[in-house]
Amino acid sequence: MASVTSLPMLPETPLPEDSPDVPLAVDLDGTLVRTDTLHENLLVLFKHAPWLLLLAPLWVLKGKAFFKAEVARRASLDAASLPYHEELLAWLHEEKARGRRLVLATAADRRIADAVAAHLGIFSDVVASEATVNLSGARKLAKLKELLGTFDYAGNDTVDLPLWRECRRIVVVHAPAGVLKQAQGLGRDVHRVFERPATSLRVWVKALRVHQWAKNALVFVPLFAAHKATDTAMMVQAVLGFAAFSLCASSVYVLNDLLDLDSDRRHPTKKKRPFAACTLPVSTGVVLAPVLLLAGAAVCLLLPPAFAALLTAYYVLTLAYSLRLKQVVMLDVLVLAGLYTVRIFGGALAVNVPTSSWLMMFSMFIFLSLALVKRLSEVRRLRLSNETSAHGRGYLAQDYEQLASLGAASGQVSVLVLALYITSDEVTALYSHPERLWLICPVMLYWVGRVWLLAHRGLVNEDPLVFALRDRVSYAVGLVCALVLWAAT
């Protein structure tokens, strides 16, 4: 049976309407926290020991409570980093200060409930699911009546209706409109309503990281490099390649955000991401990731099989990066640089043009430099916050100087590769005035040097792409390079 951590039982004598002596029972999932702790525990298990999920069907056969207990036993959540409903929590602190008895009443496993109660320090009692009893709905009601007699109840879902029907006062927290309407129709006093904020289009755009699709414009590079941009059929193929990469990339971003919830919530800016902040439910992301992947696979049916094979490799590599490789020092930045280069190679396969080895070398070095900018920004933040290491990363604050030297050198080498390309036979075959291309080298030297100087000053966003998209000088550099290429043609 579900056990209870409690003070002595209160008398069941009638209490005044506004008496603080009427206990308040508070649900956990979706009420006290803006997420479902079981879903998050499953994600933690998938990240650290995915093979254990093969046992999940056997756990379910033994009951939902046993399933929750086995998952919680193997994948613990950090109660301090959970996304609490701050408005509700502030009100609970006020009620506690008035002398009110607060009870955490949840169908979540006891390990999670006890951790949350210990972290917040405002609950006198905890009732939760055990390995043999799933404390939900009618079972929770019976336990609370046994423990408290009269009580108020804060919940958020249809499973809370039996408790609202029997409690003294109803507190509704971020419930869907339909649930709120049902609660109001129970004939009980709806004492407080913490309204559910609407999910805006901007939240969805942020979750899909649409701004990151700009990276996938690299699929057009082989088309332009081969001077085939006016070929309509090839341009359509390149657009389809862009769409496939974008859908696949968004699937990866969603999955990455789901697997990095704990790390993101500790980060000063990443904690605002939709799944970390729970402006979108974790369950939505679990559905969204495979849907986006399937949509990308559908687009691949219109492209050469070689492109589909490359996109599959891209997804596997990005998944490996999300699960493990991003924690391996230096390998993480090499993988990031490789993923940029893969996009260029994918563009060549989509439009069926040969891939230039010069282009691949240049992209590898320039993108390695940009990946190191990203890591440098993260390490700089560590230094400013007097931390020694980054959560979920392998870098230390003392790595700052070494990352700076490696990244700047890689950027300079990319310009050297560009200079060697200008002297190659390939250039004379493609350009009427190849000597004019030399003007690109000092422009690129200026841009790379400027990015690294600004990174040292802390003026570059942790994602250098975001910086470039917002930087007027970067647009000017791009325009100058485009004009030089046109003049050399």
Disulfide bonds with the S-S distance in Angstrom:
none
